[in-house]
């Protein structure tokens, strides 16, 4: 379990935007660790955790893509049924609300990484820790 910085970028919902985002980060030497996109008809809200939030934010800004920053919780869970339920249950019992979460793992992996946006990060870290 760790605290990470997530960048959120609002992109126009049209062909090539994900490629542009990926190219900007690649040219800056930034590796994407986790990514999520929530779309509407007109826009896509891209949440991304990278290996260098400062470099990524600067590169995105230079490319005309404004990024906001938010601290999030990242948790490594066993890749098995019930793992998310256990962590989410602990957070709920402690009164921590989950705003969103995303993650994945290859089928054969032993662990999955999940990014969790919460209303009280410090409390969540103590509970999950």
C-alpha positions as CSV (number, residue, x, y, z in Angstrom):
1,X,0.0,0.0,0.0
2,X,1.3,3.4,-0.9
3,X,0.3,7.0,-1.6
4,X,0.7,8.0,-5.3
5,X,-0.1,11.1,-7.3
6,X,-2.7,10.7,-10.0
7,X,-3.0,13.1,-12.9
8,X,-6.4,13.8,-14.4
9,X,-6.7,15.1,-17.9
10,X,-9.9,16.0,-19.8
11,X,-9.6,15.2,-23.5
12,X,-11.9,15.7,-26.3
13,X,-13.6,12.4,-27.2
14,X,-12.3,12.0,-30.7
15,X,-9.9,9.6,-32.5
16,X,-6.2,9.9,-31.7
17,X,-6.5,11.6,-28.2
18,X,-5.2,8.5,-26.3
19,X,-2.3,8.2,-28.8
20,X,-1.5,11.9,-28.3
21,X,-1.5,11.5,-24.5
22,X,0.7,8.4,-24.8
23,X,3.1,10.1,-27.2
24,X,3.5,13.2,-24.9
25,X,4.3,11.0,-22.0
26,X,6.7,8.7,-24.0
27,X,8.6,11.7,-25.3
28,X,9.0,12.9,-21.8
29,X,10.3,9.5,-20.7
30,X,7.4,8.9,-18.4
31,X,6.0,5.4,-17.8
32,X,2.3,4.9,-17.2
33,X,1.7,2.6,-14.2
34,X,-2.1,2.7,-14.2
35,X,-4.7,4.4,-16.4
36,X,-8.5,4.8,-16.5
37,X,-10.8,6.6,-18.8
38,X,-14.4,7.6,-18.2
39,X,-16.1,9.0,-21.3
40,X,-19.1,11.0,-22.2
41,X,-20.2,11.9,-25.7
42,X,-17.9,14.9,-25.9
43,X,-15.0,14.3,-23.5
44,X,-12.9,11.6,-21.8
45,X,-11.7,12.0,-18.3
46,X,-8.3,10.2,-18.1
47,X,-6.9,9.3,-14.7
48,X,-3.3,8.2,-14.9
49,X,-0.6,7.2,-12.3
50,X,2.9,7.5,-13.7
51,X,6.5,7.0,-12.5
52,X,7.1,10.8,-12.4
53,X,4.1,13.1,-11.9
54,X,6.2,16.2,-12.1
55,X,7.7,15.3,-15.5
56,X,4.3,14.2,-16.8
57,X,2.5,17.3,-15.7
58,X,5.1,19.5,-17.3
59,X,5.0,17.6,-20.6
60,X,1.2,17.6,-20.7
61,X,1.0,21.3,-19.9
62,X,3.5,22.0,-22.7
63,X,1.4,20.0,-25.1
64,X,-1.7,22.0,-24.1
65,X,-3.2,19.3,-21.9
66,X,-4.0,20.6,-18.5
67,X,-3.6,18.0,-15.7
68,X,-4.9,18.2,-12.2
69,X,-3.2,16.3,-9.4
70,X,-4.7,14.2,-6.6
71,X,-3.2,12.0,-4.0
72,X,-4.6,8.4,-4.3
73,X,-4.1,5.1,-2.5
74,X,-2.5,2.3,-4.4
75,X,-2.9,-1.2,-3.0
76,X,-1.4,-4.5,-4.1
77,X,-4.0,-7.2,-3.6
78,X,-3.8,-11.0,-4.0
79,X,-5.2,-11.9,-7.4
80,X,-8.0,-14.0,-6.0
81,X,-11.8,-13.7,-5.3
82,X,-12.7,-11.5,-2.3
83,X,-9.5,-9.5,-2.2
84,X,-11.1,-6.2,-3.2
85,X,-14.1,-6.9,-0.9
86,X,-11.8,-7.3,2.1
87,X,-10.0,-3.9,1.5
88,X,-13.2,-2.1,0.6
89,X,-14.9,-3.5,3.7
90,X,-12.1,-2.3,6.0
91,X,-12.4,1.2,4.5
92,X,-16.2,1.2,4.8
93,X,-16.0,0.0,8.4
94,X,-13.5,2.9,9.2
95,X,-15.9,5.4,7.6
96,X,-13.7,6.1,4.5
97,X,-15.7,6.6,1.3
98,X,-14.4,5.3,-2.0
99,X,-15.0,7.8,-4.9
100,X,-13.7,5.5,-7.6
101,X,-11.2,2.7,-8.2
102,X,-9.5,1.1,-11.1
103,X,-6.9,-1.6,-11.6
104,X,-6.1,-4.9,-13.2
105,X,-3.8,-7.9,-13.3
106,X,-2.8,-10.5,-15.9
107,X,-4.8,-13.7,-15.3
108,X,-1.7,-15.6,-14.1
109,X,-0.3,-12.8,-11.9
110,X,-0.1,-13.3,-8.1
111,X,-1.1,-9.7,-7.3
112,X,-3.2,-7.0,-8.8
113,X,-2.6,-3.3,-8.3
114,X,-5.7,-1.2,-7.6
115,X,-5.8,2.7,-7.5
116,X,-8.4,4.0,-5.0
117,X,-9.7,7.6,-4.7
118,X,-10.9,8.1,-1.2
119,X,-12.2,11.0,0.9
120,X,-9.6,10.6,3.7
121,X,-6.3,9.4,2.3
122,X,-4.4,9.4,5.6
123,X,-7.1,7.4,7.4
124,X,-7.3,5.0,4.5
125,X,-3.6,4.4,4.6
126,X,-3.7,3.6,8.4
127,X,-6.7,1.2,7.9
128,X,-5.3,-0.7,4.9
129,X,-1.7,-0.5,6.0
